Amino acid sequence: MSKQTAIANFNPNDIGSADNNIFGLPFSPADASLVIIPAPWEVTVSYSAGTAAGPAAIYEASYQVDLYDSFVKDAWKLGMAILPENKEIKSMSNKLRKKAEKYIDLYAQGKSNAQMKSIRKEINTACKELNAGIKKQAIKQMNKGKIVALLGGDHSTPLGLMQAIAEKYESFAILQIDAHADLRDAYEGFEFSHASIMFNALKIPQVSKLVQVGIRDYCEDERILSENDSRIHTFYDSDIKAQQYEGKTWKEVCQQIVTTLPDTIYLSIDIDGLDPKLCPNTGTPVPGGFEFEQVIYLVQQVVKAGKKIIAFDINEVAPGKDEWDANVGARLLYKVANMCMVSNGVKPE
Ligand SMILES: [Mn+2]
């Protein structure tokens, strides 16, 4: 079925059909404009697990999201779809997660032995393979003319997508919304840890800039790195809040952020950038952060300024016992995906 036929046969006011793709939309990855790669992976999660179940839980919750988007006219017609979950990724994640837990336990006790070294090596190799696999999958979709997004998983998962984007774009900035700086040079011995994603991203030569927003949990080394690397611009949560307490509006703060950005952007959203009431089950929740609407407004301002969001990821959503985290994640995914497509000139037809 073509995108046009899918649109003609679909009623967006009906409740979502479970026979369809994510959000009940009638598009397959083949006829969608934007393709989402699910990455059910959480090997290096250090505090509380569950984010590997994020993509499936968001998919499930997506059926209750209303397709009307006040910012994007006829948003549902833009055409998005998610690829099926790779079962191997999930089972590998489960297997290695158990080993990582054992390792982290020993690591926290200050131990260092041959068994730990072998686990570390196995995990670093598996993470490298995951990144290579996602990179390959993303390039395959990009070669078909698709915009690609990634749904984690922990925050280590989008590195392959960033690397794929770097093959197509000579230069781009990463806009990161996150509670954590994620600038650690390996964390707990893991080279591709969720806490190292931006450290690793900065090794990609095409990444000209890293703009971090909402950061409120970081170590001294990360602060120093941010101050010393001219590519990094960090909007700490405490500075943003102080500006607001002193009378600056969110619009003004967003303008400051937008001004630091070039025209081509990769958007990386860690759900823990939001206030933890919106993501209580995420791996490493931190007090503070943003309202849902603040993040949507920021992305709107980026798009209104004429910036192009060439790809994006949403990660660290862990469903927990109720469906709340996934509900928030699904709504965020829908709106961000729509804005991303609009910024790429995708039309609702
Ligand atoms: Mn993060």
Residues whose N, C-alpha, C, O or C-beta is under 5 A from the ligand:
A	BS01	MN	H155 D178 H180 D182 H194 D270
